[in-house]
Amino acid sequence: MDQPKMDREKMELVGVTHVLDAITFWAQNVNEDQAIEAMSNILAHKCPEYPRLFGTPIPQKIYGAMFSEDSCWYRCKVQQQIDDKVHVSYIDYGNSEVVSRSAVVELPVDLQSPSLAKKYKFWGFHVSSDHDSQHFKQGKAFLQNLILGKKVRIQKKSVCFDGTILVQAFQGNLDIGEELMRMKFAKQSLPGSNQESSVSRPSLQDSPALLAHMLLERGQGEGDVSASPVCMPKLRPVLSDQIPQSVKEKNTVAAPQPIDSIKINMELDVLVENEKLKAEHDAQQQITQQKEKELSDTRSELQRLKEENLRETEKYRVEKDLLRGQSEELEKHLRVAKFELESAREEMQRNEKEMDKLVDSAVSEQFCRLAEKVISLRGLRERSPGLTDSDSLMESISTVINDSISAPGTMGKLDAARHDYMQAQEKLRECETMEQLGDLITNRNEVRSVLTATVEAFLEEAKSLPVRKRLEKLEEVSMSLAAVFGLFSPEEVDEHAFEQYYQWKTQTHQQSSSVRDETDKALGALCTWSENIGKFFCLSNNTSVSVTDLIGGISEILKQAELHVCKEMDVSKSVANNQNNKVVTNAFHKVMQHIHEEKKVLNDLMEKYLMNTKGEMLQWQNASPTPDTLFSIKKRIRTLRSQLRWRQVEESTLEECEELDLTEILKKKEEITETRKALFQEIAREKEEYTKLSALVEAGFPELPLLYPETDIHSFMSSGGLLVSSLDKDMFDAEPMRELSDHRPLVHTEFQGQRVILKSYTVNEEVEERVLERTAQFHRARTQGEAVAGILSLLALFFSKSDPLAYVMVPYFPNGSLKAVQTASPLSTSEVCKVMKGVAQGLESLHAVGITHASLNPSNVFVLNRQQGMVGDFDFTKTPEQRAVSRGMVAGSVSLVAPELRQGSAPPSPASDMFSFGCLLLWLHVPDFNGALNTLDELKLVPKLQALLSKLLVSERRLTAVEVLADHYFQSDEA
């Protein structure tokens, strides 16, 4: 095997991720691409859940940090902490930056693996140490343009103390190191080079003392490596066959140097490197001493806490002993109390036995009968709504009549003034000539002044009224009355209903109060007898009540109490039966009528108050709005557009030069990017200003389009806010999409941070109007419908300034069409259900506003995340009849054109769209279907799917989109 082939086998293929200077770079082994992708996925999912950086960061530990440019998570090491900022180095890519502490998280042990990127340096070369020099920056830029983001072959030569790998690198057959030296961005620095030794090392021949000292040091180092802390390991030896060819050729031409001189030069390199390592070792010792001091302080604090804990434990033990003594004393008193209670209970039982002997069975029966009637009477008193002073109906009448709020006097004037104002506005909208416009505006402004004054007076008067509080009170009264008397039904009621109710209420109250007082008196006598029983059996107090006092007269007391209780029950039942009589019913309906009338007035009052406080009339009372802000924005757009064109010309000139200045070209590209970004920001501001002016036209200034025809506000409003007149194709950094440009040219670009596609249509004046109308209708179907996610969004519409072309801007979903998804990785059954549900929702919104898609095919349905289906746009220059017969209306072997369209018996309609929908659903479940649609039963599909396809493809009356969404197939768990 020849030498070049052996060298090629020893080489590795790496991808360059970061360039430090003209000879130093970071790279990843291409064999670790899967590990890098897996690491990125893990960090993206887990880092937001990991804890934030806590305490002082450890330099050797691996953390996770959010990169400021793409907001993604990467592994890093903390180099330095500055207040609330930290300087981190991304170990898997080599770059570094300063980020906030809040953007750094702790990583678990399983992510503390070695870095996926390594640091490489071209073997045998060095660069200037002045990093601010122009030559240093040009060398770095040259190497970036040459290898950054590309794959190169490397051959390892040696490894430095800090882990940097010395390599010889190739890009194709180009030796990158030789190319850097040829461009004078790097110099050779191999041992034995006359150029290097003459510049950076002292002459050993002129300093015998230094030579002796180095030889002595060398002898000591070889004798005992571990004896001196500054004696560090040397670089790995360079094999003779690893020396670059250019160096070999130089060595063959130059006079050979003595071997001792070469070794001494190498010893000098080692001495310098050892000094660096000694300094690092001392710094590490200081950190270790600081950590030991912190550990000692922590141990002292732990000892103090232990002693304090012992003192608290002793204090707790003493308190516990004290509580134990108190508990024993309480138990002693409790035993005494239990004994006394038991004695009293025995005495009570003896007295009860004596009482049972004294009271005969007749009194006992009378007492039980009275108790039952008293229980019934108590229930009647609690339930009866017309027998107390807190009667809900009486209170409601008082609240509604006495605290009512009537409409303010300015409310009628406000309605009249607003009517005059609306008539003046309507005349302005109908005006088509500038001659009449001035008089109409003057008249409108006069009417508006009157309306403004009326509004201010109305607001001032309405502001002082407690409308909300009154509405809440009326609602509360209405609900309480409905709970007692039932639901209210509007009917004619006598005007004197309240007077009749007051008269009936007074009579009923007097009768009920008299009977109730007699009942309370009779039951009071029974309560007195009961109190005597209590006094007799109370052993702790002396009493003069005897057994004779208890049983004497009890029969008469029970008789009188029972008589009056029965009388009150009869009266209560009589009143309760009259609760629903005509007088009470009329009063209830009368008060409910008052409540409803007052609530209507108050709601009307509040609605007018809110409408007038939110209006823009007061804002433009003394002046009319103007599009001055829009004009200034358009002026800045024209300036930025000129700057963009000029810089693009400058870039082309630089690229066509014989000697390319890569740095200047990169600078010019950055300027173009910044100019384009500023231009798009101004266009976004222009659209916001158009939206404000459109709202003013709708709200109260219909004269604006006539006063300022150059703004073309009508076109913006008719497009539903979709038309962006300042856009043009040459503003974009567009790339053609030949694979998708079968029917019309398509380009892919970026607009305001979003990847988009520009679809171009050839138009004339007539077609331009149709495109504007159809795009606006499609746009409104998405923005006003409920299924927003089911329709592809239109981002902008603009017409070319130089060509008869219209451009429609839509989002770009790479490989997102249904056709592309099915080709790459077909959808599962559950995914098909979810995707087609979204398509049905999109068709429902389109059909609701009268749009027939007529172009539903696999290339015009988009799938997001394999979960959401979306109906794409169509050719806005064509009619539904033209779209329906295009060659793309096929899915596999299934034709998506409805039978009535093929036969010419009917025009495209929502029903033909649903036929295409059914065919797509069939194709997704049976991709190789090529039979007749009337043979669906032979496919043995799932019953729900089979039934739905029959209703869409076979049945004479096809389901609508609304009916499809309500079908069992889309109501299942899979949907």
VODO-480766 format. One record per residue (C-alpha): residue in one letter; x, y, z. Coordinates in pm, whole numbers, padded with zeros to 5 digits, always signed. Layout:
N
aXYZ...
// end
This chain:
975
m+00000+00000+00000d+00146+00342-00101q+00207+00626+00148p-00074+00867+00037k-00332+00595+00072m-00206+00509+00422d-00224+00876+00522r-00580+00903+00394e-00684+00601+00604k-00542+00768+00918m-00749+01082+00860e-01081+01173+01028l-01372+01365+00881v-01498+01648+01103g-01750+01933+01074v-01620+02277+01175t-01845+02459+01427h-01639+02760+01540v-01322+02945+01436l-01105+03115+01701d-00825+03256+01482a-00647+03183+01156i-00508+02845+01278t-00740+02740+01562f-01092+02599+01527w-01353+02371+01695a-01507+02076+01515q-01733+01772+01567n-01669+01422+01437v-01924+01352+01162n-01978+01002+01305e-02139+01164+01610d-02424+01339+01422q-02685+01112+01579a-02545+01175+01929i-02552+01550+01866e-02913+01537+01745a-03016+01320+02042m-02843+01558+02283s-03022+01859+02125n-03363+01689+02159i-03300+01599+02523l-03186+01951+02610a-03482+02112+02429h-03736+01902+02624k-03568+01882+02964c-03382+02211+03020p-03699+02422+03083e-03781+02180+03370y-03433+02172+03529p-03352+02403+03828r-03181+02736+03760l-02812+02794+03847f-02774+02810+04225g-02480+02945+04422t-02130+02982+04286p-02080+02795+03956i-01811+02522+03940p-01576+02567+03641q-01534+02193+03584k-01910+02119+03592i-02131+02108+03283y-02444+02326+03277g-02718+02403+03026a-02758+02753+02879m-02999+02919+02636f-02808+03058+02335s-02916+03420+02278e-02931+03400+01897d-03174+03105+01853s-03316+03064+02209c-03217+02694+02207w-03050+02502+02489y-02685+02380+02472r-02435+02235+02717c-02173+02474+02851k-01912+02542+03118v-01902+02862+03320q-01578+03055+03264q-01647+03360+03481q-01927+03520+03687i-01989+03897+03661d-02268+04017+03897d-02589+03862+03756k-02417+03765+03430v-02199+03463+03353h-01949+03400+03075v-02017+03051+02934s-01838+02835+02676y-02054+02594+02472i-01856+02269+02494d-02028+02094+02202y-01959+02378+01956g-01668+02585+02095n-01826+02933+02088s-01888+03142+02400e-02094+03440+02516v-02217+03628+02826v-02569+03535+02937s-02794+03605+03235r-02782+03367+03533s-03151+03296+03475a-03062+03145+03134v-02834+02879+03294v-02969+02554+03447e-02820+02261+03637l-02778+01935+03441p-02808+01584+03589v-02525+01330+03601d-02635+01152+03282l-02570+01472+03083q-02222+01533+03234s-02059+01346+02943p-01748+01465+02752s-01791+01742+02498l-01892+01650+02142a-01663+01915+01991k-01282+01930+02014k-01034+02212+01975y-00790+02177+01685k-00485+02376+01579f-00282+02355+01259w+00042+02176+01334g+00361+02366+01266f+00205+02717+01239h+00155+03023+01456v-00019+03363+01425s+00033+03711+01566s-00067+03758+01931d-00222+04099+01857h-00590+04003+01832d-00697+04360+01752s-00479+04392+01444q-00642+04405+01100h-00420+04120+00975f-00538+03894+01261k-00908+03966+01185q-00859+03908+00811g-00694+03573+00880k-00983+03467+01103a-01239+03580+00842f-01049+03393+00570l-01053+03066+00766q-01425+03115+00851n-01518+03152+00485l-01301+02853+00398i-01412+02587+00651l-01688+02716+00890g-01993+02494+00869k-01811+02258+00628k-01647+01916+00656v-01268+01879+00644r-01026+01585+00674i-00772+01601+00954q-00463+01398+01043k-00365+01414+01409k-00004+01501+01487s+00014+01570+01858v-00184+01694+02163c-00108+02005+02373f-00129+02032+02752d-00471+02203+02739g-00613+01924+02521t-00578+02111+02189i-00511+01862+01909l-00241+01955+01658v-00351+01845+01311q-00286+01873+00944a-00617+01955+00767f-00731+01914+00409q-01034+02027+00210g-01038+01807-00091n-00675+01810-00211l-00612+02155-00058d-00373+02165+00240i-00542+02435+00450g-00228+02513+00653e-00021+02561+00338e-00298+02785+00199l-00292+03000+00515m+00086+03032+00494r+00061+03117+00123m-00192+03394+00202k+00052+03511+00479f-00209+03467+00754a+00015+03214+00942k+00386+03137+00984q+00569+02811+01042s+00678+02743+01400l+00823+02387+01400p+01128+02322+01621g+01445+02387+01426s+01297+02670+01217n+01552+02950+01181q+01279+03208+01150e+01111+03118+01476s+01427+03077+01681s+01564+03407+01565v+01253+03594+01675s+01122+03430+01992r+01422+03252+02153p+01754+03385+02282s+02066+03269+02101l+02198+02967+02286q+02539+02989+02117d+02587+03339+02262s+02482+03231+02615p+02683+02936+02747a+02556+02996+03098l+02198+02961+02985l+02290+02644+02794a+02449+02491+03102h+02156+02587+03318m+01908+02424+03075l+02113+02106+03052l+02128+02090+03433e+01752+02136+03455r+01707+01869+03189g+01916+01619+03384q+01713+01681+03700g+01384+01642+03512e+01490+01312+03363g+01604+01179+03696d+01286+01237+03895v+00970+01368+03726s+00757+01381+04041a+01015+01558+04252s+00926+01907+04124p+00564+02034+04120v+00629+02247+03811c+00767+01959+03603m+00461+01887+03382p+00418+01626+03107k+00558+01729+02768l+00375+01741+02435r+00324+01408+02271p+00621+01340+02039v+00588+01419+01673l+00668+01126+01448s+00900+01185+01160d+00642+01080+00905q+00399+01340+01044i+00616+01645+00956p+00453+01849+00676q+00608+01810+00333s+00687+02181+00310v+00890+02164+00630k+01080+01856+00506e+01170+02040+00188k+01291+02342+00383n+01500+02124+00610t+01665+01957+00315v+01766+02292+00173a+01875+02469+00497a+02193+02372+00675p+02117+02106+00942q+02131+02223+01302p+02299+02027+01582i+02075+01789+01764d+02156+01952+02099s+02036+02289+01972i+01703+02136+01867k+01655+01967+02203i+01740+02287+02389n+01481+02475+02184m+01225+02212+02275e+01324+02241+02641l+01255+02615+02622d+00899+02540+02503v+00854+02301+02792l+00985+02555+03046v+00742+02821+02924e+00451+02574+02929n+00552+02454+03278e+00545+02811+03409k+00189+02846+03277l+00085+02519+03441k+00246+02624+03769a+00038+02943+03770e-00276+02739+03703h-00176+02499+03981d-00134+02788+04229a-00474+02930+04134q-00630+02587+04187q-00464+02566+04532q-00614+02902+04627i-00959+02781+04523t-00907+02462+04728q-00805+02666+05034q-01111+02883+04996k-01336+02575+04973e-01168+02428+05287k-01235+02754+05473e-01602+02743+05367l-01620+02379+05482s-01473+02475+05822d-01726+02755+05864t-02007+02517+05773r-01890+02264+06033s-01877+02536+06301e-02230+02646+06216l-02347+02281+06228q-02190+02239+06575r-02364+02554+06697l-02700+02429+06567k-02648+02093+06742e-02583+02265+07075e-02887+02487+07031n-03096+02180+06949l-02980+02011+07271r-03085+02314+07476e-03429+02317+07311t-03469+01942+07374e-03394+01987+07746k-03641+02275+07771y-03908+02061+07601r-03847+01774+07847v-03897+02004+08148e-04222+02142+08005k-04342+01789+07934d-04288+01684+08297l-04481+01992+08414l-04772+01913+08183r-04775+01551+08304g-04825+01673+08661q-05106+01907+08562s-05276+01626+08369e-05274+01396+08672e-05436+01673+08882l-05709+01724+08622e-05781+01351+08610k-05830+01353+08986h-06087+01636+08969l-06259+01459+08678r-06311+01142+08883v-06474+01347+09160a-06704+01524+08909k-06807+01191+08755f-06900+01055+09097e-07118+01361+09172l-07283+01338+08831e-07367+00972+08881s-07527+01052+09216a-07738+01327+09060r-07845+01094+08783e-07965+00833+09031e-08161+01103+09219m-08320+01216+08891q-08426+00862+08805r-08592+00829+09147n-08780+01157+09096e-08892+01053+08747k-09036+00732+08883e-09225+00935+09142m-09359+01169+08870d-09477+00876+08659k-09686+00763+08954l-09839+01113+08998v-09929+01186+08633d-10219+00976+08510s-10257+00835+08163a-10518+01098+08053v-10281+01392+08110s-10008+01208+07930e-10230+01154+07627q-10341+01523+07627f-09980+01638+07646c-09875+01422+07349r-10165+01550+07138l-10072+01910+07214a-09706+01846+07126e-09801+01717+06781k-10017+02024+06711v-09746+02265+06829i-09500+02102+06588s-09746+02151+06302l-09810+02512+06405r-09439+02589+06412g-09410+02459+06055l-09699+02680+05945r-09542+02989+06099e-09209+02916+05930r-09361+02852+05586s-09635+03115+05577p-09531+03416+05366g-09805+03664+05453l-09820+03660+05831t-09508+03859+05943d-09383+04215+05907s-09099+04088+05684d-09340+03968+05422s-09142+03947+05095l-09420+04085+04876m-09477+04386+05097e-09104+04459+05112s-09071+04415+04735i-09354+04659+04666s-09193+04915+04896t-08848+04868+04737v-08974+04887+04379i-09206+05187+04424n-09007+05402+04666d-08651+05354+04530s-08720+05353+04155i-08487+05536+03910s-08642+05701+03607a-08468+05781+03278p-08276+06112+03283g-08414+06399+03082t-08111+06413+02853m-08170+06058+02736g-08439+06157+02487k-08230+06450+02360l-07940+06210+02313d-08146+05979+02091a-08259+06270+01875a-07908+06414+01842r-07765+06073+01751h-08034+06023+01487d-07939+06355+01323y-07570+06259+01340m-07627+05919+01175q-07823+06085+00893a-07535+06330+00832q-07287+06040+00825e-07500+05847+00580k-07504+06143+00342l-07125+06158+00363r-07095+05790+00275e-07319+05836-00029c-07124+06140-00151e-06920+06080-00468t-06804+06431-00566m-06566+06673-00399e-06802+06966-00468q-07064+06840-00221l-06813+06700+00027g-06722+07032+00195d-07082+07128+00279l-07160+06779+00401i-06854+06775+00631t-06948+07118+00771n-07303+06998+00838r-07175+06676+00997n-06937+06869+01224e-07217+07100+01341v-07442+06804+01417r-07150+06630+01590s-07093+06937+01811v-07455+06924+01921l-07429+06551+01981t-07106+06595+02177a-07262+06853+02407t-07565+06627+02457v-07341+06328+02531e-07145+06525+02791a-07465+06636+02962f-07603+06282+02951l-07282+06130+03091e-07271+06384+03371e-07632+06310+03467a-07605+05932+03429k-07280+05919+03624s-07456+06032+03942l-07722+05756+03925p-07660+05426+04112v-07766+05219+03810r-07563+04904+03875k-07663+04887+04241r-08028+04937+04151l-08016+04663+03883e-07865+04420+04131k-08138+04502+04386l-08416+04456+04129e-08267+04123+04023e-08253+04010+04386v-08618+04111+04447s-08731+03942+04126m-08564+03613+04218s-08703+03613+04574l-09060+03677+04448a-09025+03403+04185a-08915+03158+04456v-09236+03231+04658f-09503+03293+04394g-09364+03113+04090l-09277+03240+03743f-09412+03573+03618s-09628+03585+03305p-09716+03926+03157e-10090+03997+03176e-10328+04287+03227v-10345+04395+03594d-10584+04633+03774e-10430+04975+03840h-10546+04959+04204a-10382+04621+04270f-10144+04764+04532e-10426+04944+04726q-10636+04626+04729y-10338+04425+04850y-10262+04675+05130q-10623+04658+05252w-10629+04277+05245k-10290+04263+05412t-10398+04493+05697q-10709+04289+05774t-10524+03959+05760h-10244+04091+05976q-10481+04216+06247q-10670+03885+06261s-10354+03675+06260s-10182+03892+06523s-10477+03862+06763v-10498+03484+06731r-10119+03451+06757d-10108+03659+07078e-10369+03435+07243t-10176+03125+07135d-09849+03265+07269k-10022+03350+07602a-10161+02995+07643l-09829+02836+07552g-09659+03083+07792a-09860+02936+08079l-09742+02592+07974c-09382+02723+07966t-09425+02857+08323w-09538+02512+08435s-09237+02363+08257e-09006+02608+08434n-09148+02496+08769i-09061+02140+08677g-08707+02252+08609k-08686+02431+08941f-08820+02129+09124f-08565+01891+08976c-08269+02129+09007l-08084+01988+09313s-07822+02263+09323n-08076+02541+09412n-08337+02567+09688t-08699+02593+09559s-09046+02632+09705v-09214+02436+09422s-09385+02120+09548v-09526+01815+09373t-09877+01952+09426d-09788+02272+09239l-09673+02061+08948i-09979+01842+08902g-10241+02095+09009g-10409+02269+08708i-10203+02097+08443s-10508+01953+08275e-10668+02299+08229i-10341+02448+08103l-10308+02177+07841k-10671+02220+07737q-10642+02600+07684a-10313+02563+07498e-10460+02299+07266l-10769+02516+07200h-10572+02825+07096v-10322+02624+06891c-10605+02465+06693k-10764+02808+06640e-10439+02957+06503m-10388+02657+06279d-10735+02706+06130v-10668+03076+06070s-10325+03003+05916k-10469+02746+05682s-10743+02988+05583v-10487+03260+05506a-10265+03013+05325n-10556+02910+05107n-10608+03277+05021q-10240+03335+04936n-10306+03263+04571n-10627+03464+04559k-10682+03736+04305v-10564+04019+04532v-10222+03866+04603t-10176+03748+04245n-10255+04092+04108a-10010+04256+04348f-09738+04008+04251h-09787+04065+03877k-09806+04443+03927v-09475+04461+04112m-09308+04229+03856q-09428+04458+03577h-09271+04755+03753i-08945+04560+03794h-08927+04464+03425e-09007+04815+03306e-08747+04973+03531k-08482+04715+03437k-08544+04788+03070v-08497+05161+03129l-08182+05107+03336n-08026+04865+03086d-08095+05109+02805l-07940+05385+03016m-07627+05180+03091e-07589+05072+02728k-07600+05432+02610y-07358+05536+02884l-07102+05272+02790m-07143+05337+02417n-07078+05708+02456t-06784+05672+02696k-06605+05429+02459g-06667+05630+02138e-06403+05835+01958m-06629+06140+01923l-06473+06334+02210q-06124+06263+02074w-06198+06429+01737q-06429+06700+01869n-06209+06992+01761a-06019+06831+01471s-06051+06564+01202p-05804+06277+01163t-05545+06295+00885p-05317+06033+00727d-05002+06236+00800t-04846+05946+00990l-04917+05717+00694f-04752+05962+00454s-04437+05983+00668i-04418+05604+00686k-04453+05577+00308k-04172+05830+00269r-03941+05622+00490i-04037+05311+00291r-03934+05480-00034t-03602+05587+00120l-03525+05240+00256r-03623+05080-00073s-03375+05305-00259q-03104+05218-00008l-03176+04847-00053r-03148+04868-00431w-02822+05064-00413r-02662+04822-00171q-02768+04527-00386v-02593+04695-00680e-02281+04745-00467e-02286+04378-00367s-02309+04267-00731t-02018+04495-00821l-01801+04348-00544e-01883+03993-00648e-01791+04064-01011c-01444+04201-00922e-01145+03990-01026e-00998+04006-00674l-01272+03918-00427d-01271+04105-00097l-01458+03854+00119t-01467+04081+00424e-01624+04367+00230i-01875+04133+00064l-01982+03995+00402k-02014+04348+00537k-02229+04448+00242k-02454+04142+00288e-02506+04238+00652e-02599+04592+00547i-02852+04455+00297t-03003+04231+00565e-03038+04519+00811t-03188+04748+00546r-03439+04479+00441k-03533+04423+00806a-03592+04796+00863l-03796+04813+00540f-04024+04527+00647q-04071+04689+00990e-04189+05010+00825i-04426+04812+00602a-04572+04651+00915r-04621+04999+01065e-04787+05107+00740k-05036+04822+00769e-05114+04920+01131e-05178+05278+01021y-05408+05158+00740t-05600+04954+00997k-05646+05261+01220l-05767+05473+00927s-06010+05199+00819a-06154+05190+01171l-06197+05570+01161v-06377+05545+00826e-06614+05286+00970a-06660+05472+01300g-06731+05829+01197f-06518+05970+00917p-06639+05822+00586e-06498+06126+00403l-06133+06020+00451p-06107+05812+00126l-06245+06106-00076l-06025+06365+00096y-05709+06156+00054p-05755+05940-00258e-05378+05879-00280t-05398+05661+00033d-05629+05413-00148i-05802+05327+00181h-06095+05170-00005s-05871+04902-00160f-05725+04814+00179m-06073+04791+00333s-06218+04589+00046s-05929+04339+00078g-06004+04287+00445g-05664+04430+00542l-05481+04187+00312l-05350+04431+00049v-04998+04567+00115s-04936+04817-00162s-04574+04898-00065l-04450+04541-00110d-04272+04433-00428k-04092+04115-00528d-03747+04274-00559m-03750+04352-00185f-03719+03983-00096d-03418+03754-00088a-03617+03491-00276e-03522+03143-00397p-03719+02972-00678m-03902+02647-00599r-03887+02454-00923e-04027+02135-00772l-04355+02314-00688s-04377+02546-00991d-04576+02326-01229h-04872+02564-01267r-04721+02903-01172p-04381+03038-01061l-04326+02999-00686v-04045+03145-00478h-03950+03080-00118t-03833+03364+00109e-03859+03506+00460f-04087+03790+00573q-04085+03936+00925g-03921+03625+01070q-04156+03377+00899r-04083+03143+00608v-04329+03218+00327i-04410+03135-00036l-04490+03400-00297k-04743+03279-00557s-04753+03492-00873y-05054+03536-01104t-05062+03712-01441v-05335+03975-01423n-05485+04263-01618e-05712+04535-01483e-06022+04311-01487v-05848+04006-01343e-05684+04226-01078e-06026+04323-00940r-06137+03959-00933v-05818+03852-00751l-05867+04128-00495e-06229+04026-00437r-06162+03649-00414t-05859+03677-00186a-06051+03911+00044q-06343+03666+00056f-06109+03373+00130h-05927+03579+00395r-06252+03677+00570a-06369+03315+00573r-06065+03230+00783t-06060+03537+01011q-06435+03545+01076g-06506+03172+01089e-06488+02947+01394a-06244+02693+01240v-05949+02930+01202a-05695+02648+01206g-05876+02461+00925i-05793+02713+00650l-05451+02820+00520s-05386+03180+00620l-05319+03445+00355l-05046+03677+00485a-05044+03949+00220l-05149+04047-00132f-04958+04292-00350f-04930+04384-00717s-04599+04425-00899k-04497+04781-00989s-04313+04674-01305d-04494+04362-01433p-04864+04267-01472l-04835+04022-01183a-05021+03973-00856y-04848+03804-00563v-05021+03615-00281m-04808+03543+00027v-04883+03223+00223p-04692+03034+00498y-04433+02779+00385f-04464+02428+00527p-04174+02216+00392n-04306+01877+00284g-04632+01967+00457s-04879+01879+00183l-05094+01571+00229k-04934+01418-00081a-04580+01467+00053v-04672+01330+00397q-04832+01019+00250t-04530+00962+00028a-04277+00998+00312s-04464+00837+00603p-04836+00761+00564l-05072+00878+00838s-05209+00626+01087t-05583+00566+01125s-05617+00800+01424e-05404+01065+01252v-05621+01048+00938c-05929+01111+01152k-05775+01420+01318v-05636+01563+00993m-05958+01520+00794k-06161+01670+01079g-05958+01989+01038v-06021+01981+00661a-06396+01946+00721q-06386+02243+00960g-06211+02451+00692l-06471+02355+00430e-06747+02445+00676s-06607+02799+00712l-06565+02842+00336h-06915+02715+00256a-07063+02938+00528v-06953+03249+00335g-07051+03111-00008i-06707+02993-00131t-06681+02671-00334h-06322+02549-00320a-06336+02324-00630s-05964+02244-00594l-05946+02005-00299n-05664+01759-00375p-05364+01601-00194s-05135+01883-00302n-05374+02148-00168v-05435+02002+00178f-05169+02065+00441v-05083+01862+00752l-04934+02024+01063n-04754+01797+01310r-04955+01499+01175q-05248+01621+01387q-05410+01921+01216g-05549+01929+00865m-05581+02254+00675v-05748+02351+00344g-05508+02536+00115d-05585+02830-00110f-05668+02801-00480d-05597+02983-00808f-05771+03317-00750t-05763+03401-01121k-05983+03104-01214t-06352+03035-01166p-06472+02728-00974e-06559+02564-01308q-06201+02611-01432r-06047+02487-01106a-06265+02176-01088v-06136+02028-01417s-05762+02083-01353r-05535+01781-01392g-05443+01781-01024m-05789+01663-00913v-05685+01303-00850a-05565+01102-00549g-05390+00781-00645s-05631+00618-00888v-05937+00795-00744s-06081+01091-00936l-06177+01379-00707v-06419+01537-00957a-06786+01483-00866p-07002+01288-01117e-07227+01587-01186l-06921+01793-01286r-06787+01524-01519q-07131+01494-01683g-07175+01872-01700s-07516+01851-01533a-07436+02090-01249p-07178+02361-01165p-06928+02327-00878s-07095+02355-00540p-07033+02275-00172a-07172+01927-00250s-06896+01867-00509d-06639+01979-00248m-06778+01718-00007f-06743+01452-00282s-06373+01543-00315f-06346+01528+00065g-06496+01177+00068c-06257+01061-00206l-05957+01193-00010l-06081+01010+00300l-06115+00688+00097w-05766+00730-00056l-05606+00782+00288h-05757+00457+00419v-05724+00255+00095p-05432+00408-00104d-05442+00144-00382f-05820+00161-00443n-05902+00157-00818g-06254+00012-00831a-06598+00162-00868l-06740+00368-00582n-07052+00149-00564t-06830-00142-00454l-06733+00016-00119d-06910-00261+00073e-06651-00510-00054l-06366-00320+00119k-06483-00428+00469l-06391-00097+00633v-06472+00009+00989p-06855+00046+01013k-06843+00417+01107l-06607+00495+00818q-06806+00274+00578a-07129+00459+00664l-06968+00803+00626l-06814+00720+00286s-07147+00590+00160k-07317+00917+00258l-07048+01117+00077l-06979+00909-00235v-07282+00688-00305s-07590+00854-00153e-07795+01083-00376r-07791+01356-00108r-07438+01414+00016l-07370+01531+00370t-07275+01892+00427a-06956+01987+00614v-07159+02059+00929e-07324+01716+00909v-06988+01546+00847l-06841+01700+01163a-07144+01573+01360d-07107+01221+01217h-07016+00932+01452y-06682+00887+01274f-06556+01229+01384q-06720+01209+01727s-06514+00904+01826d-06216+00911+02065e-05971+00903+01773a-06093+01246+01656
// end
